[in-house]
Amino acid sequence: MASRVGNSSWNGPHGDFESVSKSFGPDQRLSAEKAFSSVLVSAVREAVGDALGRNVLEILTTKGLLDDASNSKEFDRKLQSLFGNGAAVLERIVVKDLDRKLGIRYDSEANFDYQKSLEAAKEVCLMESRVR
C-alpha cells in the first residue's frame, strides 16, 4: 500500500486529487469517490465512538453531526462549535484511523491540517482504485 511521508499536505506524484481524478472516466471517478466517502464515514464513526463512547456517538448522530462527515469543511465547523479546541484532537484521531484503514503511514509529528490530510488520503484511495 501507499505511504505518506513528510507532512499532511503531501501531494502524490500527480499533484492533487482533482488532477488525478480527471484522468478517470465519470463512472470510475464516482465509484472511487463513493468508496473513499464510505471509508471516511466509517473512520469518523469509529474514531468518535472510540474517543467519546457509543452513547455520545448516538447523540451526535441523532443531532446530525455526522451527516456531513465527508464534507470536511462542514464537519470541521460542527466539531469546532461543539468541542472547541478538542475538535483538533478528534480530527487527528479520525485521520489516524482513516490512514490505518487505507494502509497509509500516519506521521504524528507532521504539521496537521485536517482538510489536506483528507485530500491526501482521498488521492491514495483514488490511485489504488486505478490499479485495480
N, CA, C and O atoms as a MOPAC input file, in Angstrom:
PM7 MOZYME 1SCF
protein

 N      0.83600 1    -1.18800 1     0.00000 1
 C      0.00000 1     0.00000 1     0.00000 1
 C      0.87500 1     1.24300 1     0.00000 1
 O      2.08900 1     1.16600 1     0.19000 1
 N      0.25100 1     2.37000 1    -0.21300 1
 C      0.98900 1     3.63300 1    -0.29600 1
 C      1.31300 1     4.14800 1     1.09200 1
 O      0.67200 1     3.77300 1     2.07400 1
 N      2.30600 1     5.00500 1     1.16300 1
 C      2.59200 1     5.61700 1     2.44600 1
 C      2.86000 1     7.09400 1     2.24700 1
 O      3.47900 1     7.51000 1     1.26700 1
 N      2.38300 1     7.87100 1     3.19600 1
 C      2.52300 1     9.31200 1     3.12600 1
 C      3.65300 1     9.70700 1     4.05300 1
 O      3.66300 1     9.31500 1     5.22000 1
 N      4.58400 1    10.46200 1     3.56200 1
 C      5.70500 1    10.90400 1     4.37500 1
 C      5.72600 1    12.41200 1     4.43400 1
 O      5.05300 1    13.08900 1     3.65700 1
 N      6.50300 1    12.93300 1     5.36100 1
 C      6.63000 1    14.37700 1     5.48100 1
 C      5.50200 1    14.93600 1     6.30800 1
 O      5.40500 1    14.65300 1     7.50200 1
 N      4.63900 1    15.73500 1     5.68500 1
 C      3.55100 1    16.30100 1     6.46100 1
 C      2.21200 1    16.01600 1     5.80700 1
 O      2.13200 1    15.38400 1     4.75300 1
 N      1.16400 1    16.49600 1     6.45900 1
 C     -0.17500 1    16.16500 1     5.99200 1
 C     -0.54900 1    16.89700 1     4.72100 1
 O     -1.63400 1    16.66700 1     4.18700 1
 N      0.29700 1    17.76100 1     4.22300 1
 C     -0.01700 1    18.43200 1     2.96800 1
 C      0.63800 1    17.71500 1     1.79600 1
 O      0.82100 1    18.30000 1     0.72800 1
 N      0.98800 1    16.45800 1     1.99300 1
 C      1.61500 1    15.65000 1     0.96000 1
 C      0.77300 1    15.66100 1    -0.29300 1
 O     -0.45200 1    15.54600 1    -0.23800 1
 N      1.42100 1    15.79500 1    -1.39100 1
 C      0.77800 1    15.63000 1    -2.68000 1
 C      1.48900 1    14.50400 1    -3.38900 1
 O      2.71900 1    14.43800 1    -3.40700 1
 N      0.72000 1    13.63600 1    -3.96000 1
 C      1.28200 1    12.47300 1    -4.63100 1
 C      1.93100 1    12.84400 1    -5.94700 1
 O      2.07000 1    14.02500 1    -6.26600 1
 N      2.32300 1    11.85400 1    -6.70100 1
 C      3.03900 1    12.07800 1    -7.94800 1
 C      2.21000 1    12.82700 1    -8.97900 1
 O      2.76200 1    13.36800 1    -9.93700 1
 N      0.91400 1    12.86900 1    -8.80100 1
 C      0.06500 1    13.54600 1    -9.76700 1
 C     -0.36700 1    14.91600 1    -9.28800 1
 O     -1.15600 1    15.57000 1    -9.97100 1
 N      0.10800 1    15.37700 1    -8.15600 1
 C     -0.21100 1    16.70500 1    -7.67100 1
 C     -1.29100 1    16.70200 1    -6.62000 1
 O     -0.98800 1    16.82200 1    -5.43300 1
 N     -2.53800 1    16.57000 1    -7.01200 1
 C     -3.62300 1    16.55000 1    -6.05700 1
 C     -4.75300 1    15.68100 1    -6.57200 1
 O     -4.71600 1    15.18000 1    -7.69600 1
 N     -5.75800 1    15.51400 1    -5.72800 1
 C     -6.85600 1    14.61800 1    -6.04800 1
 C     -7.56000 1    15.02400 1    -7.33100 1
 O     -7.87000 1    14.17100 1    -8.16200 1
 N     -7.81200 1    16.29900 1    -7.49900 1
 C     -8.53300 1    16.74700 1    -8.69000 1
 C     -7.78600 1    16.41100 1    -9.96500 1
 O     -8.39800 1    15.96200 1   -10.93500 1
 N     -6.46600 1    16.61900 1    -9.98600 1
 C     -5.72900 1    16.33000 1   -11.21300 1
 C     -5.68000 1    14.83000 1   -11.48700 1
 O     -5.72200 1    14.40700 1   -12.64200 1
 N     -5.59000 1    14.03300 1   -10.44200 1
 C     -5.59400 1    12.57900 1   -10.62600 1
 C     -6.96700 1    12.12000 1   -11.08300 1
 O     -7.08400 1    11.28900 1   -11.98400 1
 N     -8.00500 1    12.66100 1   -10.46200 1
 C     -9.35600 1    12.18700 1   -10.77200 1
 C     -9.79500 1    12.56900 1   -12.17400 1
 O    -10.68600 1    11.92400 1   -12.72700 1
 N     -9.20300 1    13.59100 1   -12.76500 1
 C     -9.56900 1    13.97800 1   -14.12600 1
 C     -9.15300 1    12.92700 1   -15.14300 1
 O     -9.68300 1    12.90200 1   -16.25400 1
 N     -8.21100 1    12.05400 1   -14.78200 1
 C     -7.77800 1    11.01500 1   -15.70500 1
 C     -8.74000 1     9.82700 1   -15.71600 1
 O     -8.56800 1     8.89600 1   -16.50100 1
 N     -9.75300 1     9.85800 1   -14.84600 1
 C    -10.76500 1     8.81400 1   -14.78300 1
 C    -11.96300 1     9.18400 1   -15.63300 1
 O    -12.21700 1    10.35400 1   -15.91500 1
 N    -12.68600 1     8.15800 1   -16.03000 1
 C    -13.99000 1     8.39300 1   -16.63200 1
 C    -14.96600 1     8.76900 1   -15.52700 1
 O    -14.66800 1     8.55300 1   -14.35200 1
 N    -16.12000 1     9.32600 1   -15.86900 1
 C    -17.08100 1     9.76200 1   -14.85100 1
 C    -17.51900 1     8.63200 1   -13.92000 1
 O    -17.66100 1     8.85000 1   -12.71700 1
 N    -17.73300 1     7.44100 1   -14.45000 1
 C    -18.16300 1     6.31700 1   -13.61500 1
 C    -17.06700 1     5.88500 1   -12.65100 1
 O    -17.33400 1     5.59900 1   -11.48300 1
 N    -15.82000 1     5.84000 1   -13.15100 1
 C    -14.69700 1     5.45200 1   -12.28200 1
 C    -14.50200 1     6.46900 1   -11.16700 1
 O    -14.28100 1     6.10600 1   -10.01200 1
 N    -14.58600 1     7.72600 1   -11.51700 1
 C    -14.39100 1     8.78200 1   -10.52400 1
 C    -15.47800 1     8.70800 1    -9.45200 1
 O    -15.18600 1     8.77500 1    -8.25800 1
 N    -16.71900 1     8.57100 1    -9.88200 1
 C    -17.82900 1     8.48900 1    -8.94200 1
 C    -17.67600 1     7.27700 1    -8.03000 1
 O    -17.90200 1     7.36500 1    -6.82400 1
 N    -17.29800 1     6.16800 1    -8.60300 1
 C    -17.09500 1     4.94800 1    -7.82300 1
 C    -15.97900 1     5.12500 1    -6.79400 1
 O    -16.13000 1     4.71900 1    -5.64200 1
 N    -14.86500 1     5.72600 1    -7.20000 1
 C    -13.74000 1     5.95400 1    -6.29100 1
 C    -14.11500 1     6.93700 1    -5.19700 1
 O    -13.73300 1     6.74600 1    -4.04200 1
 N    -14.85600 1     7.98500 1    -5.53600 1
 C    -15.27500 1     8.95900 1    -4.53600 1
 C    -16.24300 1     8.33900 1    -3.53200 1
 O    -16.17500 1     8.62900 1    -2.33800 1
 N    -17.14400 1     7.48800 1    -4.01700 1
 C    -18.07600 1     6.80700 1    -3.11200 1
 C    -17.32000 1     5.86900 1    -2.17600 1
 O    -17.62600 1     5.79300 1    -0.98600 1
 N    -16.34000 1     5.16100 1    -2.71100 1
 C    -15.54200 1     4.25000 1    -1.88600 1
 C    -14.81300 1     5.02800 1    -0.80000 1
 O    -14.80300 1     4.61800 1     0.36100 1
 N    -14.20300 1     6.14900 1    -1.17000 1
 C    -13.49400 1     6.95800 1    -0.18000 1
 C    -14.46300 1     7.50200 1     0.86000 1
 O    -14.18000 1     7.45600 1     2.05700 1
 N    -15.59500 1     8.01400 1     0.41500 1
 C    -16.58000 1     8.56700 1     1.33600 1
 C    -17.04300 1     7.51700 1     2.34000 1
 O    -17.21300 1     7.81100 1     3.52300 1
 N    -17.24500 1     6.30500 1     1.86600 1
 C    -17.66200 1     5.21300 1     2.74700 1
 C    -16.60400 1     4.90400 1     3.80100 1
 O    -16.92200 1     4.72100 1     4.97600 1
 N    -15.34600 1     4.84600 1     3.37400 1
 C    -14.25500 1     4.58400 1     4.31300 1
 C    -14.12700 1     5.74300 1     5.30600 1
 O    -13.90300 1     5.52000 1     6.49600 1
 N    -14.27000 1     6.97100 1     4.82300 1
 C    -14.17300 1     8.14300 1     5.69900 1
 C    -15.28400 1     8.15900 1     6.73900 1
 O    -15.01900 1     8.37500 1     7.92200 1
 N    -16.51100 1     7.93400 1     6.32100 1
 C    -17.63000 1     7.92900 1     7.26600 1
 C    -17.43900 1     6.83100 1     8.30500 1
 O    -17.71300 1     7.04200 1     9.48700 1
 N    -16.97500 1     5.67000 1     7.88000 1
 C    -16.69200 1     4.58300 1     8.81100 1
 C    -15.60200 1     4.98400 1     9.80500 1
 O    -15.71700 1     4.71400 1    11.00100 1
 N    -14.55400 1     5.62300 1     9.31300 1
 C    -13.46100 1     6.06300 1    10.19000 1
 C    -13.94700 1     7.11100 1    11.18900 1
 O    -13.56000 1     7.08300 1    12.35700 1
 N    -14.79400 1     8.03300 1    10.73200 1
 C    -15.33400 1     9.07100 1    11.62000 1
 C    -16.16800 1     8.42600 1    12.71600 1
 O    -16.00400 1     8.74600 1    13.89300 1
 N    -17.05200 1     7.52700 1    12.34000 1
 C    -17.92200 1     6.87700 1    13.32900 1
 C    -17.09600 1     6.08200 1    14.34600 1
 O    -17.34600 1     6.15900 1    15.54800 1
 N    -16.12300 1     5.32800 1    13.86600 1
 C    -15.28900 1     4.54300 1    14.77100 1
 C    -14.45400 1     5.44400 1    15.68400 1
 O    -14.36000 1     5.20100 1    16.88700 1
 N    -13.85600 1     6.47300 1    15.11000 1
 C    -12.99200 1     7.35900 1    15.89200 1
 C    -13.79100 1     8.10300 1    16.96400 1
 O    -13.37400 1     8.17400 1    18.12000 1
 N    -14.92300 1     8.64700 1    16.57900 1
 C    -15.75300 1     9.37600 1    17.54700 1
 C    -16.29100 1     8.41300 1    18.60400 1
 O    -16.28400 1     8.72700 1    19.79500 1
 N    -16.75100 1     7.25400 1    18.17500 1
 C    -17.26500 1     6.26100 1    19.12500 1
 C    -16.20200 1     5.78800 1    20.09400 1
 O    -16.46700 1     5.64400 1    21.28700 1
 N    -14.99400 1     5.54500 1    19.59000 1
 C    -13.91100 1     5.08200 1    20.45900 1
 C    -13.43300 1     6.18300 1    21.40200 1
 O    -13.12900 1     5.92400 1    22.56600 1
 N    -13.36900 1     7.41400 1    20.89200 1
 C    -12.85400 1     8.52100 1    21.70800 1
 C    -13.87200 1     9.02300 1    22.72100 1
 O    -13.50900 1     9.35800 1    23.84900 1
 N    -15.13400 1     9.07700 1    22.33400 1
 C    -16.14800 1     9.69500 1    23.18800 1
 C    -17.17000 1     8.71600 1    23.74300 1
 O    -17.95400 1     9.06500 1    24.62500 1
 N    -17.16300 1     7.50600 1    23.23600 1
 C    -18.11000 1     6.49700 1    23.70000 1
 C    -19.29500 1     6.36200 1    22.75800 1
 O    -19.63900 1     7.28300 1    22.01700 1
 N    -19.90400 1     5.19400 1    22.80700 1
 C    -21.01800 1     4.88700 1    21.89400 1
 C    -22.24900 1     5.74400 1    22.17800 1
 O    -22.97800 1     6.09800 1    21.25200 1
 N    -22.49300 1     6.08400 1    23.45200 1
 C    -23.65300 1     6.91600 1    23.76800 1
 C    -23.51300 1     8.30600 1    23.16300 1
 O    -24.47200 1     8.84500 1    22.61200 1
 N    -22.32300 1     8.88600 1    23.26300 1
 C    -22.08200 1    10.20200 1    22.66500 1
 C    -22.18300 1    10.09900 1    21.15300 1
 O    -22.73700 1    10.99000 1    20.51000 1
 N    -21.65800 1     9.03000 1    20.57800 1
 C    -21.75900 1     8.82500 1    19.12900 1
 C    -23.22100 1     8.81300 1    18.70000 1
 O    -23.57600 1     9.43500 1    17.69800 1
 N    -24.07200 1     8.11600 1    19.44500 1
 C    -25.50000 1     8.06700 1    19.11000 1
 C    -26.13700 1     9.44600 1    19.17800 1
 O    -26.93000 1     9.81300 1    18.31100 1
 N    -25.78800 1    10.21400 1    20.21400 1
 C    -26.33800 1    11.56900 1    20.36000 1
 C    -25.89700 1    12.44600 1    19.19000 1
 O    -26.70900 1    13.16000 1    18.60100 1
 N    -24.60800 1    12.38700 1    18.85700 1
 C    -24.09600 1    13.19800 1    17.75500 1
 C    -24.72300 1    12.78800 1    16.42200 1
 O    -24.99600 1    13.63600 1    15.57200 1
 N    -24.94600 1    11.50200 1    16.24800 1
 C    -25.58700 1    11.00800 1    15.03400 1
 C    -27.02800 1    11.50100 1    14.96300 1
 O    -27.48100 1    11.96700 1    13.91700 1
 N    -27.74200 1    11.39600 1    16.07800 1
 C    -29.13000 1    11.84200 1    16.14300 1
 C    -29.24200 1    13.33900 1    15.85700 1
 O    -30.19200 1    13.77900 1    15.21000 1
 N    -28.28800 1    14.10900 1    16.33200 1
 C    -28.30800 1    15.56800 1    16.12400 1
 C    -27.77400 1    15.95900 1    14.74600 1
 O    -27.75200 1    17.14300 1    14.41100 1
 N    -27.34400 1    14.98300 1    13.94400 1
 C    -26.92700 1    15.25800 1    12.57500 1
 C    -25.47800 1    15.66400 1    12.40100 1
 O    -25.09000 1    16.08800 1    11.31200 1
 N    -24.66000 1    15.54600 1    13.44500 1
 C    -23.26000 1    15.94600 1    13.31900 1
 C    -22.53700 1    15.13200 1    12.26300 1
 O    -21.71000 1    15.67200 1    11.52800 1
 N    -22.82600 1    13.87100 1    12.17700 1
 C    -22.09500 1    13.00100 1    11.26600 1
 C    -22.68900 1    12.97500 1     9.85800 1
 O    -22.17000 1    12.28700 1     8.97900 1
 N    -23.77200 1    13.72000 1     9.64300 1
 C    -24.38700 1    13.75300 1     8.31600 1
 C    -23.43600 1    14.29000 1     7.25700 1
 O    -23.48900 1    13.87000 1     6.10000 1
 N    -22.57400 1    15.21000 1     7.64600 1
 C    -21.64800 1    15.83900 1     6.70400 1
 C    -20.20900 1    15.37200 1     6.91300 1
 O    -19.26900 1    16.12200 1     6.65000 1
 N    -20.03600 1    14.15200 1     7.38000 1
 C    -18.68600 1    13.66900 1     7.68200 1
 C    -17.77600 1    13.69000 1     6.46300 1
 O    -16.56600 1    13.87300 1     6.60100 1
 N    -18.33500 1    13.50600 1     5.27600 1
 C    -17.48200 1    13.52100 1     4.08700 1
 C    -17.26600 1    14.93000 1     3.54000 1
 O    -16.49800 1    15.10900 1     2.59500 1
 N    -17.92900 1    15.93400 1     4.11700 1
 C    -17.69700 1    17.33700 1     3.77600 1
 C    -16.78600 1    17.90600 1     4.86900 1
 O    -17.25700 1    18.32200 1     5.92800 1
 N    -15.49100 1    17.92000 1     4.60200 1
 C    -14.52200 1    18.24100 1     5.65100 1
 C    -14.71600 1    19.62700 1     6.25400 1
 O    -14.53900 1    19.79800 1     7.46000 1
 N    -15.07100 1    20.60800 1     5.45300 1
 C    -15.26600 1    21.96700 1     5.98700 1
 C    -16.45300 1    22.01500 1     6.94100 1
 O    -16.35800 1    22.57800 1     8.03200 1
 N    -17.56200 1    21.42900 1     6.53000 1
 C    -18.75700 1    21.44200 1     7.36200 1
 C    -18.55600 1    20.59400 1     8.62400 1
 O    -18.96500 1    20.99200 1     9.71400 1
 N    -17.93500 1    19.44500 1     8.47100 1
 C    -17.66500 1    18.58900 1     9.61900 1
 C    -16.75400 1    19.30900 1    10.61700 1
 O    -16.99800 1    19.27200 1    11.82300 1
 N    -15.71300 1    19.96000 1    10.11400 1
 C    -14.80300 1    20.72400 1    10.97200 1
 C    -15.55100 1    21.83800 1    11.69600 1
 O    -15.34600 1    22.04900 1    12.89200 1
 N    -16.41200 1    22.54700 1    10.98400 1
 C    -17.17900 1    23.63400 1    11.59000 1
 C    -18.06300 1    23.12000 1    12.73300 1
 O    -18.13600 1    23.72500 1    13.80200 1
 N    -18.73100 1    21.99100 1    12.48000 1
 C    -19.60000 1    21.41800 1    13.50900 1
 C    -18.78900 1    20.94900 1    14.72100 1
 O    -19.17800 1    21.18400 1    15.86500 1
 N    -17.66800 1    20.29100 1    14.46300 1
 C    -16.82800 1    19.85200 1    15.58000 1
 C    -16.33100 1    21.03900 1    16.39500 1
 O    -16.35600 1    21.00800 1    17.62600 1
 N    -15.87800 1    22.08700 1    15.70700 1
 C    -15.38600 1    23.28700 1    16.39600 1
 C    -16.47400 1    23.90700 1    17.26400 1
 O    -16.20800 1    24.33300 1    18.38800 1
 N    -17.69200 1    23.95800 1    16.74800 1
 C    -18.76800 1    24.58200 1    17.51700 1
 C    -19.12400 1    23.75600 1    18.75600 1
 O    -19.52300 1    24.31400 1    19.77800 1
 N    -18.98400 1    22.44900 1    18.67300 1
 C    -19.31100 1    21.59000 1    19.81700 1
 C    -18.15800 1    21.40500 1    20.80100 1
 O    -18.36900 1    21.40100 1    22.01400 1
 N    -16.93900 1    21.25200 1    20.28000 1
 C    -15.82500 1    20.83700 1    21.12500 1
 C    -14.69800 1    21.85600 1    21.23000 1
 O    -13.73500 1    21.62900 1    21.96300 1
 N    -14.79400 1    22.95800 1    20.52600 1
 C    -13.74500 1    23.97700 1    20.59600 1
 C    -12.40200 1    23.38500 1    20.19500 1
 O    -12.28200 1    22.74300 1    19.15100 1
 N    -11.39100 1    23.60600 1    21.03400 1
 C    -10.05100 1    23.10200 1    20.73400 1
 C     -9.98100 1    21.57400 1    20.70000 1
 O     -9.07700 1    21.00600 1    20.08800 1
 N    -10.92600 1    20.91700 1    21.35000 1
 C    -10.96700 1    19.45800 1    21.33500 1
 C    -11.26900 1    18.88500 1    19.95500 1
 O    -11.02000 1    17.70700 1    19.70000 1
 N    -11.80200 1    19.71200 1    19.07000 1
 C    -12.10500 1    19.25700 1    17.70900 1
 C    -10.84100 1    18.79600 1    17.00100 1
 O    -10.87200 1    17.82000 1    16.25100 1
 N     -9.73200 1    19.48700 1    17.23100 1
 C     -8.47000 1    19.11300 1    16.57700 1
 C     -8.02700 1    17.72000 1    17.00000 1
 O     -7.48200 1    16.96400 1    16.19600 1
 N     -8.25900 1    17.38700 1    18.25500 1
 C     -7.89600 1    16.05300 1    18.74500 1
 C     -8.74700 1    15.00100 1    18.04400 1
 O     -8.22600 1    13.97800 1    17.60000 1
 N    -10.04200 1    15.24400 1    17.94100 1
 C    -10.92200 1    14.29900 1    17.25000 1
 C    -10.54600 1    14.16200 1    15.78700 1
 O    -10.57400 1    13.06000 1    15.24000 1
 N    -10.19500 1    15.26700 1    15.14900 1
 C     -9.81300 1    15.21800 1    13.74200 1
 C     -8.54000 1    14.39500 1    13.55100 1
 O     -8.43700 1    13.63400 1    12.58900 1
 N     -7.58700 1    14.53700 1    14.44200 1
 C     -6.36500 1    13.71800 1    14.35700 1
 C     -6.70200 1    12.23900 1    14.50800 1
 O     -6.15600 1    11.39800 1    13.79500 1
 N     -7.59500 1    11.92600 1    15.43200 1
 C     -7.99900 1    10.53600 1    15.63700 1
 C     -8.68000 1     9.99500 1    14.37600 1
 O     -8.43700 1     8.85600 1    13.97700 1
 N     -9.52700 1    10.80900 1    13.75600 1
 C    -10.20500 1    10.40100 1    12.52100 1
 C     -9.18200 1    10.11800 1    11.43000 1
 O     -9.24900 1     9.08400 1    10.76600 1
 N     -8.23000 1    11.03600 1    11.24400 1
 C     -7.22900 1    10.87000 1    10.19100 1
 C     -6.34800 1     9.66000 1    10.46700 1
 O     -6.00900 1     8.91500 1     9.54800 1
 N     -5.98000 1     9.46300 1    11.71900 1
 C     -5.15100 1     8.30400 1    12.06400 1
 C     -5.89100 1     7.00200 1    11.73100 1
 O     -5.30200 1     6.07500 1    11.17500 1
 N     -7.18000 1     6.93800 1    12.07300 1
 C     -7.96700 1     5.74200 1    11.78100 1
 C     -8.16700 1     5.56900 1    10.27500 1
 O     -8.07900 1     4.45800 1     9.75400 1
 N     -8.43200 1     6.66400 1     9.58900 1
 C     -8.59000 1     6.61900 1     8.13700 1
 C     -7.31000 1     6.13400 1     7.46300 1
 O     -7.35600 1     5.28200 1     6.57600 1
 N     -6.18100 1     6.67100 1     7.88100 1
 C     -4.89800 1     6.24100 1     7.32400 1
 C     -4.66700 1     4.75000 1     7.56600 1
 O     -4.18400 1     4.03900 1     6.68500 1
 N     -5.01000 1     4.28700 1     8.75200 1
 C     -4.86300 1     2.86100 1     9.06300 1
 C     -5.71200 1     2.02100 1     8.12200 1
 O     -5.25100 1     1.00300 1     7.60600 1
 N     -6.95000 1     2.44400 1     7.89800 1
 C     -7.85600 1     1.70000 1     7.02300 1
 C     -7.35000 1     1.66000 1     5.57700 1
 O     -7.56900 1     0.68300 1     4.86000 1
 N     -6.67300 1     2.73100 1     5.16000 1
 C     -6.18800 1     2.81800 1     3.78200 1
 C     -4.74700 1     2.33000 1     3.62400 1
 O     -4.21200 1     2.30600 1     2.51600 1
 N     -4.12800 1     1.94300 1     4.73200 1
 C     -2.75700 1     1.45300 1     4.66400 1
 C     -1.73200 1     2.56100 1     4.46800 1
 O     -0.67400 1     2.33400 1     3.88200 1
 N     -2.04100 1     3.75500 1     4.95600 1
 C     -1.14100 1     4.89800 1     4.83800 1
 C     -0.42600 1     5.07700 1     6.17400 1
 O     -1.03900 1     5.01100 1     7.23900 1
 N      0.88200 1     5.30500 1     6.09200 1
 C      1.63500 1     5.55200 1     7.32600 1
 C      1.22700 1     6.91400 1     7.88300 1
 O      1.29600 1     7.92500 1     7.18400 1
 N      0.80100 1     6.93200 1     9.15000 1
 C      0.39200 1     8.16800 1     9.80900 1
 C      1.60300 1     8.77600 1    10.49800 1
 O      2.28000 1     8.10100 1    11.27400 1
 N      1.87900 1    10.03600 1    10.22300 1
 C      3.01400 1    10.73100 1    10.82100 1
 C      2.50000 1    11.70800 1    11.87000 1
 O      2.03400 1    12.79700 1    11.53400 1
 N      2.58500 1    11.32300 1    13.13000 1
 C      2.07100 1    12.15800 1    14.21200 1
 C      2.91700 1    13.40100 1    14.45800 1
 O      2.48300 1    14.32000 1    15.15200 1
 N      4.11600 1    13.43500 1    13.89700 1
 C      4.99700 1    14.58400 1    14.07400 1
 C      4.78200 1    15.66200 1    13.01000 1
 O      5.28100 1    16.77700 1    13.15500 1
 N      4.06700 1    15.35100 1    11.97500 1
 C      3.86700 1    16.28000 1    10.85600 1
 C      2.92300 1    17.40900 1    11.24500 1
 O      2.09700 1    17.26000 1    12.14600 1
 N      3.05200 1    18.53500 1    10.55800 1
 C      2.08200 1    19.60900 1    10.71000 1
 C      0.73100 1    19.04100 1    10.30400 1
 O      0.62600 1    18.32000 1     9.31200 1
 N     -0.29500 1    19.36400 1    11.06800 1
 C     -1.59200 1    18.75000 1    10.82600 1
 C     -2.57000 1    19.74700 1    10.23800 1
 O     -2.75900 1    20.84400 1    10.76500 1
 N     -3.17800 1    19.35500 1     9.15400 1
 C     -4.26200 1    20.10300 1     8.53400 1
 C     -5.30400 1    19.06800 1     8.12700 1
 O     -5.05500 1    18.23400 1     7.25600 1
 N     -6.46500 1    19.12600 1     8.75900 1
 C     -7.49500 1    18.11700 1     8.54900 1
 C     -7.86900 1    17.98400 1     7.07600 1
 O     -7.88900 1    16.87800 1     6.53600 1
 N     -8.16300 1    19.10000 1     6.43300 1
 C     -8.59800 1    19.03500 1     5.03700 1
 C     -7.50200 1    18.49900 1     4.12400 1
 O     -7.78200 1    17.69500 1     3.23600 1
 N     -6.27300 1    18.92600 1     4.32500 1
 C     -5.17900 1    18.43800 1     3.48200 1
 C     -4.92300 1    16.96200 1     3.73000 1
 O     -4.57900 1    16.22500 1     2.80600 1
 N     -5.08800 1    16.52900 1     4.97000 1
 C     -4.92100 1    15.10900 1     5.27900 1
 C     -5.97100 1    14.27100 1     4.56800 1
 O     -5.67400 1    13.19300 1     4.05500 1
 N     -7.20300 1    14.77400 1     4.54200 1
 C     -8.25800 1    14.05100 1     3.83900 1
 C     -8.01700 1    14.03900 1     2.34000 1
 O     -8.26200 1    13.02800 1     1.68100 1
 N     -7.53700 1    15.15800 1     1.79100 1
 C     -7.23300 1    15.20200 1     0.36000 1
 C     -6.15200 1    14.18800 1    -0.00100 1
 O     -6.24500 1    13.50900 1    -1.02400 1
 N     -5.12900 1    14.08900 1     0.84300 1
 C     -4.04900 1    13.13500 1     0.58000 1
 C     -4.56900 1    11.69700 1     0.64400 1
 O     -4.22100 1    10.86800 1    -0.19600 1
 N     -5.40300 1    11.41000 1     1.64200 1
 C     -5.97300 1    10.06600 1     1.77000 1
 C     -6.89400 1     9.75900 1     0.58900 1
 O     -6.91900 1     8.63500 1     0.08700 1
 N     -7.63700 1    10.75200 1     0.15700 1
 C     -8.53700 1    10.56900 1    -0.98800 1
 C     -7.73900 1    10.27200 1    -2.25300 1
 O     -8.13800 1     9.43600 1    -3.06300 1
 N     -6.62700 1    10.94800 1    -2.41700 1
 C     -5.77700 1    10.70300 1    -3.58100 1
 C     -5.24000 1     9.27300 1    -3.55700 1
 O     -5.22700 1     8.59900 1    -4.58700 1
 N     -4.80100 1     8.81200 1    -2.40000 1
 C     -4.30200 1     7.44300 1    -2.28100 1
 C     -5.40200 1     6.45300 1    -2.63100 1
 O     -5.16900 1     5.48700 1    -3.35700 1
 N     -6.58600 1     6.69400 1    -2.11900 1
 C     -7.72100 1     5.81200 1    -2.40100 1
 C     -8.01700 1     5.78500 1    -3.89000 1
 O     -8.27700 1     4.72300 1    -4.45500 1
 N     -7.97900 1     6.93300 1    -4.51900 1
 C     -8.24000 1     7.02000 1    -5.94800 1
 C     -7.14800 1     6.32000 1    -6.75300 1
 O     -7.44300 1     5.58400 1    -7.69500 1
 N     -5.90400 1     6.54600 1    -6.38800 1
 C     -4.79800 1     5.92000 1    -7.11700 1
 C     -4.87700 1     4.40300 1    -7.00100 1
 O     -4.60200 1     3.69100 1    -7.96700 1
 N     -5.25600 1     3.89900 1    -5.81500 1
 C     -5.37700 1     2.45800 1    -5.63300 1
 C     -6.52500 1     1.89700 1    -6.44700 1
 O     -6.45200 1     0.76400 1    -6.92200 1
 N     -7.58300 1     2.67200 1    -6.61600 1
 C     -8.69500 1     2.17900 1    -7.42900 1
 C     -8.32200 1     2.12700 1    -8.90000 1
 O     -8.88900 1     1.33700 1    -9.65600 1
 N     -7.37500 1     2.95900 1    -9.31500 1
 C     -6.89100 1     2.92000 1   -10.70600 1
 C     -6.11900 1     1.64200 1   -10.97800 1
 O     -6.16300 1     1.09900 1   -12.08200 1
 N     -5.40700 1     1.16500 1    -9.95400 1
 C     -4.57300 1    -0.02700 1   -10.10200 1
 C     -5.44400 1    -1.27000 1   -10.25300 1
 O     -5.06900 1    -2.21800 1   -10.94300 1
 N     -6.59000 1    -1.26100 1    -9.61600 1
 C     -7.46000 1    -2.44500 1    -9.63700 1
 C     -8.07900 1    -2.69300 1   -10.95900 1
 O     -8.83100 1    -3.65400 1   -11.11800 1

